[in-house]
Amino acid sequence: MSTVPTKLPEAISWVGVRLPVWVVAAPNIGLETSQVASLAALHASAQTLRAEYEALKAQTRAKGQEYRQVAGGMRSTAAGQVVQIRGFARTSPNPGAVFTEAQLPQPAEPTPSPPPGTPEAFKVELLQSGGLRFAFKCDHPSGVTAVTYRVMRQAAPQTPFEFLLNAKKRNFEDDTLTGQSNVVTYLVTAQTSTKDGNPAYFTVRFGAGNQATIIAQGPVEPGIKQVA
């Protein structure tokens, strides 16, 4: 471990404490008076430069904050004016000329997003309450977001499908079964705010020992109707 601190601010303080003693005791501690005088001059210069350095750092921080505020305000103002230019171009007989003169890229024509995907790979779990928990997979085309899943249920064969719930994730629970039928079919349709995907169905059979098994599943075929 170094006797003189390695961190410069601490070294300045360390020398400052000992200089008055060394000035008086130089001959008694093996130092020339000129050596101590040289150290004192360096110490004074170091103190002065440190004070200037700290002042410059404070100015730099203040200037950096001022720069960020002004540049941020400039950017926000420019962004607002870009919005204004785009609005003007929409009402102009020649929008392209407006964007060219403003040196702005002309917005691309929006392309309709594709419909969401089709649910598949359904799995079922029988809950202790007697209800069912389902999970499934559903891959969507690129750009399709904010998808929910409309679930409809056919409580018994040859009866209409009725709305059950809108699931926000690729799983849902059904705790409203009455037990009147040992076969229940579900329709699950992925949907966005503007489009529905191709629905898929799966059929669950209840067996002995309160077992629930998916016996059929796949995309909807002609003849299977959804009833709101």
C-alpha positions in Angstrom: 0.0 0.0 0.0 1.4 3.4 -1.0 2.2 5.9 1.8 1.1 8.8 -0.4 -2.5 8.2 -1.6 -2.9 7.3 -5.2 -6.1 9.3 -5.7 -5.0 12.8 -6.6 -7.5 14.8 -4.4 -6.5 12.6 -1.4 -2.8 13.2 -2.3 -3.3 16.9 -2.3 -4.8 16.8 1.1 -2.1 14.5 2.4 0.7 16.8 1.2 -1.1 19.9 2.5 -1.2 18.4 6.0 2.6 17.6 6.1 4.0 20.7 4.3 4.0 23.0 7.3 5.8 20.3 9.4 8.3 19.6 6.7 9.2 23.3 6.1 10.2 23.6 9.8 11.8 20.1 10.2 13.5 19.7 6.8 17.0 19.4 8.1 15.9 17.0 10.8 14.1 14.6 8.5 16.7 14.4 5.7 15.2 17.0 3.3 16.8 20.1 1.7 14.8 23.3 2.2 14.8 23.7 -1.6 13.1 20.3 -1.9 10.3 21.2 0.4 9.9 24.6 -1.3 9.6 22.8 -4.7 7.0 20.5 -3.2 5.1 23.5 -1.8 5.0 25.1 -5.2 3.7 22.0 -6.8 1.1 21.7 -4.1 -0.1 25.2 -4.6 -0.4 24.7 -8.4 -2.2 21.4 -7.9 -4.7 23.1 -5.6 -5.3 25.9 -8.1 -5.7 23.5 -11.1 -8.0 21.2 -9.1 -10.3 24.1 -8.3 -10.3 25.2 -11.9 -11.0 21.6 -13.0 -13.9 21.2 -10.6 -15.4 24.5 -11.8 -15.1 23.4 -15.4 -16.8 20.1 -14.6 -19.7 22.0 -13.0 -19.9 24.2 -16.1 -19.8 21.2 -18.4 -22.6 19.5 -16.5 -24.7 22.7 -16.6 -23.9 23.2 -20.3 -24.8 19.6 -21.1 -28.2 20.0 -19.3 -28.8 23.2 -21.3 -27.9 21.5 -24.5 -30.2 18.5 -23.9 -33.1 20.8 -23.0 -32.6 23.1 -26.1 -31.9 20.2 -28.5 -34.9 18.2 -27.1 -37.1 21.2 -27.6 -35.9 21.7 -31.1 -36.6 18.1 -32.0 -40.1 18.2 -30.5 -40.8 21.4 -32.5 -39.5 19.9 -35.7 -41.6 16.7 -35.1 -44.7 18.9 -34.7 -44.0 20.8 -37.9 -43.5 17.5 -39.7 -47.0 16.4 -38.6 -48.3 19.8 -39.8 -46.7 19.4 -43.2 -48.2 15.9 -43.5 -51.6 17.2 -42.7 -51.2 20.0 -45.3 -50.1 17.4 -47.9 -53.1 15.2 -47.3 -55.4 18.1 -48.3 -53.2 19.2 -51.2 -54.0 18.3 -54.8 -50.4 17.2 -55.2 -49.1 15.6 -52.0 -46.0 14.3 -53.6 -44.8 17.8 -54.5 -45.3 19.0 -50.9 -43.2 16.2 -49.5 -40.5 16.8 -52.2 -40.3 20.5 -51.5 -40.2 19.8 -47.7 -37.5 17.2 -48.3 -39.5 14.6 -46.4 -40.2 11.0 -47.5 -43.7 10.5 -48.8 -45.6 8.1 -46.5 -46.0 4.6 -47.9 -49.5 3.5 -48.7 -50.7 1.3 -45.8 -51.0 -2.3 -46.6 -53.9 -4.3 -45.2 -52.8 -6.6 -42.4 -53.5 -10.3 -42.9 -56.0 -12.2 -40.7 -54.6 -13.9 -37.6 -53.7 -17.5 -37.5 -55.7 -20.7 -36.8 -55.6 -22.2 -33.3 -54.2 -25.7 -33.1 -52.6 -28.3 -30.8 -55.4 -28.1 -28.1 -54.7 -29.6 -24.7 -57.2 -30.2 -21.9 -56.9 -30.4 -18.1 -59.7 -31.5 -15.8 -59.8 -29.2 -12.7 -60.7 -30.4 -9.2 -63.8 -28.1 -9.4 -65.1 -30.1 -12.3 -64.3 -27.4 -14.9 -61.8 -27.6 -17.8 -58.7 -25.7 -18.6 -57.6 -25.5 -22.2 -54.3 -24.4 -23.8 -53.5 -24.2 -27.5 -51.0 -22.8 -30.0 -51.7 -20.2 -32.6 -49.1 -18.7 -34.9 -49.8 -15.4 -36.6 -48.5 -13.7 -39.7 -45.9 -10.9 -39.3 -47.5 -7.6 -38.3 -50.6 -9.2 -36.7 -50.9 -7.9 -33.1 -53.4 -7.4 -30.3 -55.1 -10.8 -30.9 -57.8 -12.2 -28.7 -59.6 -15.5 -29.0 -63.4 -15.9 -29.3 -64.5 -19.2 -27.7 -67.9 -20.7 -28.5 -69.3 -24.0 -27.1 -71.7 -26.7 -28.3 -72.9 -28.2 -25.0 -74.4 -31.3 -26.7 -74.3 -32.7 -30.2 -76.8 -31.2 -32.7 -77.2 -28.1 -30.5 -76.2 -24.5 -31.5 -72.8 -23.1 -30.7 -73.1 -20.3 -28.2 -70.6 -17.7 -27.1 -68.6 -18.6 -24.0 -65.9 -16.0 -23.6 -63.1 -13.9 -25.2 -59.7 -15.1 -24.1 -56.8 -12.7 -24.1 -54.2 -15.5 -24.1 -53.8 -18.9 -25.6 -55.6 -20.6 -22.8 -58.9 -20.4 -21.0 -61.1 -22.2 -18.5 -64.7 -23.4 -18.7 -66.3 -23.8 -15.3 -69.9 -23.6 -16.5 -70.4 -27.1 -17.8 -73.7 -28.6 -16.6 -72.8 -32.3 -17.1 -75.8 -33.0 -19.2 -73.7 -34.4 -22.1 -70.6 -36.5 -22.2 -69.4 -34.8 -25.4 -68.7 -31.0 -25.7 -67.3 -29.2 -28.8 -65.6 -25.8 -28.8 -64.9 -23.3 -31.5 -61.9 -21.0 -31.1 -61.4 -18.1 -33.5 -58.4 -15.7 -33.4 -59.5 -12.2 -34.0 -58.2 -8.6 -34.2 -60.2 -5.4 -34.2 -60.7 -5.7 -38.0 -60.3 -9.4 -39.0 -61.1 -12.9 -37.9 -58.8 -15.9 -38.5 -60.0 -19.3 -39.6 -61.7 -20.9 -36.6 -60.7 -24.3 -35.2 -62.8 -26.8 -33.3 -62.0 -29.5 -30.8 -64.3 -32.0 -29.1 -63.9 -33.2 -25.6 -65.4 -36.5 -24.3 -65.9 -37.2 -20.6 -65.3 -40.8 -19.5 -65.3 -42.9 -16.4 -63.3 -41.6 -13.5 -64.0 -38.0 -14.4 -61.6 -38.2 -17.3 -61.7 -35.6 -20.1 -60.1 -36.4 -23.4 -59.9 -34.4 -26.7 -61.1 -36.9 -29.3 -61.1 -34.6 -32.4 -59.7 -31.2 -33.4 -58.8 -29.2 -36.5 -59.8 -26.3 -38.7 -63.5 -25.7 -39.1 -65.1 -27.7 -41.9 -68.2 -26.8 -43.9 -71.3 -27.5 -42.0 -70.1 -26.4 -38.6 -71.8 -23.1 -37.9 -71.2 -20.5 -35.3 -74.2 -19.1 -33.5 -73.9 -15.8 -31.7 
